[in-house]
Amino acid sequence: MMRNEKGQGLVEYMILLALVVFVCVTSVKKLGGTIDKRFGDMDKVITSKIKVKINP
């Protein structure tokens, strides 16, 4: 019985690590999309307010 407990603990840590990685990756993907949209919106506002005349 004692031999199997060490392996069982390792498997539990691997499952926990996989769950943490999954949550982190999912959060970064969702947050990344939100940040990208916000920067895009700011870019549109800034470029619409600034008018630069270029004389060649």
Phi and psi restraints in degrees (range 20) as a CNS / XPLOR table:
assign (resid 1 and name C) (resid 2 and name N)
       (resid 2 and name CA) (resid 2 and name C) 1.0 -65.3 20.0 2
assign (resid 2 and name N) (resid 2 and name CA)
       (resid 2 and name C) (resid 3 and name N) 1.0 -32.6 20.0 2
assign (resid 2 and name C) (resid 3 and name N)
       (resid 3 and name CA) (resid 3 and name C) 1.0 -64.9 20.0 2
assign (resid 3 and name N) (resid 3 and name CA)
       (resid 3 and name C) (resid 4 and name N) 1.0 -37.7 20.0 2
assign (resid 3 and name C) (resid 4 and name N)
       (resid 4 and name CA) (resid 4 and name C) 1.0 -73.8 20.0 2
assign (resid 4 and name N) (resid 4 and name CA)
       (resid 4 and name C) (resid 5 and name N) 1.0 -23.5 20.0 2
assign (resid 4 and name C) (resid 5 and name N)
       (resid 5 and name CA) (resid 5 and name C) 1.0 -66.3 20.0 2
assign (resid 5 and name N) (resid 5 and name CA)
       (resid 5 and name C) (resid 6 and name N) 1.0 -35.4 20.0 2
assign (resid 5 and name C) (resid 6 and name N)
       (resid 6 and name CA) (resid 6 and name C) 1.0 -66.0 20.0 2
assign (resid 6 and name N) (resid 6 and name CA)
       (resid 6 and name C) (resid 7 and name N) 1.0 -45.0 20.0 2
assign (resid 6 and name C) (resid 7 and name N)
       (resid 7 and name CA) (resid 7 and name C) 1.0 -65.7 20.0 2
assign (resid 7 and name N) (resid 7 and name CA)
       (resid 7 and name C) (resid 8 and name N) 1.0 -36.9 20.0 2
assign (resid 7 and name C) (resid 8 and name N)
       (resid 8 and name CA) (resid 8 and name C) 1.0 -64.5 20.0 2
assign (resid 8 and name N) (resid 8 and name CA)
       (resid 8 and name C) (resid 9 and name N) 1.0 -41.8 20.0 2
assign (resid 8 and name C) (resid 9 and name N)
       (resid 9 and name CA) (resid 9 and name C) 1.0 -62.1 20.0 2
assign (resid 9 and name N) (resid 9 and name CA)
       (resid 9 and name C) (resid 10 and name N) 1.0 -40.3 20.0 2
assign (resid 9 and name C) (resid 10 and name N)
       (resid 10 and name CA) (resid 10 and name C) 1.0 -63.8 20.0 2
assign (resid 10 and name N) (resid 10 and name CA)
       (resid 10 and name C) (resid 11 and name N) 1.0 -43.4 20.0 2
assign (resid 10 and name C) (resid 11 and name N)
       (resid 11 and name CA) (resid 11 and name C) 1.0 -63.8 20.0 2
assign (resid 11 and name N) (resid 11 and name CA)
       (resid 11 and name C) (resid 12 and name N) 1.0 -40.8 20.0 2
assign (resid 11 and name C) (resid 12 and name N)
       (resid 12 and name CA) (resid 12 and name C) 1.0 -62.9 20.0 2
assign (resid 12 and name N) (resid 12 and name CA)
       (resid 12 and name C) (resid 13 and name N) 1.0 -41.5 20.0 2
assign (resid 12 and name C) (resid 13 and name N)
       (resid 13 and name CA) (resid 13 and name C) 1.0 -65.8 20.0 2
assign (resid 13 and name N) (resid 13 and name CA)
       (resid 13 and name C) (resid 14 and name N) 1.0 -37.4 20.0 2
assign (resid 13 and name C) (resid 14 and name N)
       (resid 14 and name CA) (resid 14 and name C) 1.0 -66.9 20.0 2
assign (resid 14 and name N) (resid 14 and name CA)
       (resid 14 and name C) (resid 15 and name N) 1.0 -40.7 20.0 2
assign (resid 14 and name C) (resid 15 and name N)
       (resid 15 and name CA) (resid 15 and name C) 1.0 -64.8 20.0 2
assign (resid 15 and name N) (resid 15 and name CA)
       (resid 15 and name C) (resid 16 and name N) 1.0 -43.4 20.0 2
assign (resid 15 and name C) (resid 16 and name N)
       (resid 16 and name CA) (resid 16 and name C) 1.0 -62.3 20.0 2
assign (resid 16 and name N) (resid 16 and name CA)
       (resid 16 and name C) (resid 17 and name N) 1.0 -43.1 20.0 2
assign (resid 16 and name C) (resid 17 and name N)
       (resid 17 and name CA) (resid 17 and name C) 1.0 -62.8 20.0 2
assign (resid 17 and name N) (resid 17 and name CA)
       (resid 17 and name C) (resid 18 and name N) 1.0 -42.2 20.0 2
assign (resid 17 and name C) (resid 18 and name N)
       (resid 18 and name CA) (resid 18 and name C) 1.0 -62.2 20.0 2
assign (resid 18 and name N) (resid 18 and name CA)
       (resid 18 and name C) (resid 19 and name N) 1.0 -39.9 20.0 2
assign (resid 18 and name C) (resid 19 and name N)
       (resid 19 and name CA) (resid 19 and name C) 1.0 -65.3 20.0 2
assign (resid 19 and name N) (resid 19 and name CA)
       (resid 19 and name C) (resid 20 and name N) 1.0 -43.1 20.0 2
assign (resid 19 and name C) (resid 20 and name N)
       (resid 20 and name CA) (resid 20 and name C) 1.0 -63.4 20.0 2
assign (resid 20 and name N) (resid 20 and name CA)
       (resid 20 and name C) (resid 21 and name N) 1.0 -43.3 20.0 2
assign (resid 20 and name C) (resid 21 and name N)
       (resid 21 and name CA) (resid 21 and name C) 1.0 -62.6 20.0 2
assign (resid 21 and name N) (resid 21 and name CA)
       (resid 21 and name C) (resid 22 and name N) 1.0 -43.3 20.0 2
assign (resid 21 and name C) (resid 22 and name N)
       (resid 22 and name CA) (resid 22 and name C) 1.0 -60.0 20.0 2
assign (resid 22 and name N) (resid 22 and name CA)
       (resid 22 and name C) (resid 23 and name N) 1.0 -46.0 20.0 2
assign (resid 22 and name C) (resid 23 and name N)
       (resid 23 and name CA) (resid 23 and name C) 1.0 -63.7 20.0 2
assign (resid 23 and name N) (resid 23 and name CA)
       (resid 23 and name C) (resid 24 and name N) 1.0 -41.8 20.0 2
assign (resid 23 and name C) (resid 24 and name N)
       (resid 24 and name CA) (resid 24 and name C) 1.0 -64.3 20.0 2
assign (resid 24 and name N) (resid 24 and name CA)
       (resid 24 and name C) (resid 25 and name N) 1.0 -46.2 20.0 2
assign (resid 24 and name C) (resid 25 and name N)
       (resid 25 and name CA) (resid 25 and name C) 1.0 -64.1 20.0 2
assign (resid 25 and name N) (resid 25 and name CA)
       (resid 25 and name C) (resid 26 and name N) 1.0 -43.7 20.0 2
assign (resid 25 and name C) (resid 26 and name N)
       (resid 26 and name CA) (resid 26 and name C) 1.0 -62.5 20.0 2
assign (resid 26 and name N) (resid 26 and name CA)
       (resid 26 and name C) (resid 27 and name N) 1.0 -42.2 20.0 2
assign (resid 26 and name C) (resid 27 and name N)
       (resid 27 and name CA) (resid 27 and name C) 1.0 -64.9 20.0 2
assign (resid 27 and name N) (resid 27 and name CA)
       (resid 27 and name C) (resid 28 and name N) 1.0 -43.1 20.0 2
assign (resid 27 and name C) (resid 28 and name N)
       (resid 28 and name CA) (resid 28 and name C) 1.0 -64.9 20.0 2
assign (resid 28 and name N) (resid 28 and name CA)
       (resid 28 and name C) (resid 29 and name N) 1.0 -40.2 20.0 2
assign (resid 28 and name C) (resid 29 and name N)
       (resid 29 and name CA) (resid 29 and name C) 1.0 -63.4 20.0 2
assign (resid 29 and name N) (resid 29 and name CA)
       (resid 29 and name C) (resid 30 and name N) 1.0 -44.9 20.0 2
assign (resid 29 and name C) (resid 30 and name N)
       (resid 30 and name CA) (resid 30 and name C) 1.0 -67.3 20.0 2
assign (resid 30 and name N) (resid 30 and name CA)
       (resid 30 and name C) (resid 31 and name N) 1.0 -45.7 20.0 2
assign (resid 30 and name C) (resid 31 and name N)
       (resid 31 and name CA) (resid 31 and name C) 1.0 -65.6 20.0 2
assign (resid 31 and name N) (resid 31 and name CA)
       (resid 31 and name C) (resid 32 and name N) 1.0 -37.5 20.0 2
assign (resid 31 and name C) (resid 32 and name N)
       (resid 32 and name CA) (resid 32 and name C) 1.0 -61.5 20.0 2
assign (resid 32 and name N) (resid 32 and name CA)
       (resid 32 and name C) (resid 33 and name N) 1.0 -41.4 20.0 2
assign (resid 32 and name C) (resid 33 and name N)
       (resid 33 and name CA) (resid 33 and name C) 1.0 -64.3 20.0 2
assign (resid 33 and name N) (resid 33 and name CA)
       (resid 33 and name C) (resid 34 and name N) 1.0 -40.3 20.0 2
assign (resid 33 and name C) (resid 34 and name N)
       (resid 34 and name CA) (resid 34 and name C) 1.0 -65.7 20.0 2
assign (resid 34 and name N) (resid 34 and name CA)
       (resid 34 and name C) (resid 35 and name N) 1.0 -44.5 20.0 2
assign (resid 34 and name C) (resid 35 and name N)
       (resid 35 and name CA) (resid 35 and name C) 1.0 -64.2 20.0 2
assign (resid 35 and name N) (resid 35 and name CA)
       (resid 35 and name C) (resid 36 and name N) 1.0 -41.6 20.0 2
assign (resid 35 and name C) (resid 36 and name N)
       (resid 36 and name CA) (resid 36 and name C) 1.0 -61.2 20.0 2
assign (resid 36 and name N) (resid 36 and name CA)
       (resid 36 and name C) (resid 37 and name N) 1.0 -42.6 20.0 2
assign (resid 36 and name C) (resid 37 and name N)
       (resid 37 and name CA) (resid 37 and name C) 1.0 -64.4 20.0 2
assign (resid 37 and name N) (resid 37 and name CA)
       (resid 37 and name C) (resid 38 and name N) 1.0 -42.6 20.0 2
assign (resid 37 and name C) (resid 38 and name N)
       (resid 38 and name CA) (resid 38 and name C) 1.0 -62.9 20.0 2
assign (resid 38 and name N) (resid 38 and name CA)
       (resid 38 and name C) (resid 39 and name N) 1.0 -43.8 20.0 2
assign (resid 38 and name C) (resid 39 and name N)
       (resid 39 and name CA) (resid 39 and name C) 1.0 -65.2 20.0 2
assign (resid 39 and name N) (resid 39 and name CA)
       (resid 39 and name C) (resid 40 and name N) 1.0 -37.8 20.0 2
assign (resid 39 and name C) (resid 40 and name N)
       (resid 40 and name CA) (resid 40 and name C) 1.0 -62.3 20.0 2
assign (resid 40 and name N) (resid 40 and name CA)
       (resid 40 and name C) (resid 41 and name N) 1.0 -42.7 20.0 2
assign (resid 40 and name C) (resid 41 and name N)
       (resid 41 and name CA) (resid 41 and name C) 1.0 -63.8 20.0 2
assign (resid 41 and name N) (resid 41 and name CA)
       (resid 41 and name C) (resid 42 and name N) 1.0 -42.4 20.0 2
assign (resid 41 and name C) (resid 42 and name N)
       (resid 42 and name CA) (resid 42 and name C) 1.0 -63.9 20.0 2
assign (resid 42 and name N) (resid 42 and name CA)
       (resid 42 and name C) (resid 43 and name N) 1.0 -38.8 20.0 2
assign (resid 42 and name C) (resid 43 and name N)
       (resid 43 and name CA) (resid 43 and name C) 1.0 -61.8 20.0 2
assign (resid 43 and name N) (resid 43 and name CA)
       (resid 43 and name C) (resid 44 and name N) 1.0 -43.2 20.0 2
assign (resid 43 and name C) (resid 44 and name N)
       (resid 44 and name CA) (resid 44 and name C) 1.0 -63.5 20.0 2
assign (resid 44 and name N) (resid 44 and name CA)
       (resid 44 and name C) (resid 45 and name N) 1.0 -42.2 20.0 2
assign (resid 44 and name C) (resid 45 and name N)
       (resid 45 and name CA) (resid 45 and name C) 1.0 -65.7 20.0 2
assign (resid 45 and name N) (resid 45 and name CA)
       (resid 45 and name C) (resid 46 and name N) 1.0 -45.8 20.0 2
assign (resid 45 and name C) (resid 46 and name N)
       (resid 46 and name CA) (resid 46 and name C) 1.0 -64.7 20.0 2
assign (resid 46 and name N) (resid 46 and name CA)
       (resid 46 and name C) (resid 47 and name N) 1.0 -46.3 20.0 2
assign (resid 46 and name C) (resid 47 and name N)
       (resid 47 and name CA) (resid 47 and name C) 1.0 -69.3 20.0 2
assign (resid 47 and name N) (resid 47 and name CA)
       (resid 47 and name C) (resid 48 and name N) 1.0 -26.9 20.0 2
assign (resid 47 and name C) (resid 48 and name N)
       (resid 48 and name CA) (resid 48 and name C) 1.0 -75.8 20.0 2
assign (resid 48 and name N) (resid 48 and name CA)
       (resid 48 and name C) (resid 49 and name N) 1.0 -25.0 20.0 2
assign (resid 48 and name C) (resid 49 and name N)
       (resid 49 and name CA) (resid 49 and name C) 1.0 -87.1 20.0 2
assign (resid 49 and name N) (resid 49 and name CA)
       (resid 49 and name C) (resid 50 and name N) 1.0 -24.4 20.0 2
assign (resid 49 and name C) (resid 50 and name N)
       (resid 50 and name CA) (resid 50 and name C) 1.0 -101.1 20.0 2
assign (resid 50 and name N) (resid 50 and name CA)
       (resid 50 and name C) (resid 51 and name N) 1.0 123.5 20.0 2
assign (resid 50 and name C) (resid 51 and name N)
       (resid 51 and name CA) (resid 51 and name C) 1.0 -118.7 20.0 2
assign (resid 51 and name N) (resid 51 and name CA)
       (resid 51 and name C) (resid 52 and name N) 1.0 116.4 20.0 2
assign (resid 51 and name C) (resid 52 and name N)
       (resid 52 and name CA) (resid 52 and name C) 1.0 -114.1 20.0 2
assign (resid 52 and name N) (resid 52 and name CA)
       (resid 52 and name C) (resid 53 and name N) 1.0 128.8 20.0 2
assign (resid 52 and name C) (resid 53 and name N)
       (resid 53 and name CA) (resid 53 and name C) 1.0 -96.7 20.0 2
assign (resid 53 and name N) (resid 53 and name CA)
       (resid 53 and name C) (resid 54 and name N) 1.0 127.7 20.0 2
assign (resid 53 and name C) (resid 54 and name N)
       (resid 54 and name CA) (resid 54 and name C) 1.0 -111.6 20.0 2
assign (resid 54 and name N) (resid 54 and name CA)
       (resid 54 and name C) (resid 55 and name N) 1.0 119.8 20.0 2
assign (resid 54 and name C) (resid 55 and name N)
       (resid 55 and name CA) (resid 55 and name C) 1.0 -105.4 20.0 2
assign (resid 55 and name N) (resid 55 and name CA)
       (resid 55 and name C) (resid 56 and name N) 1.0 112.8 20.0 2
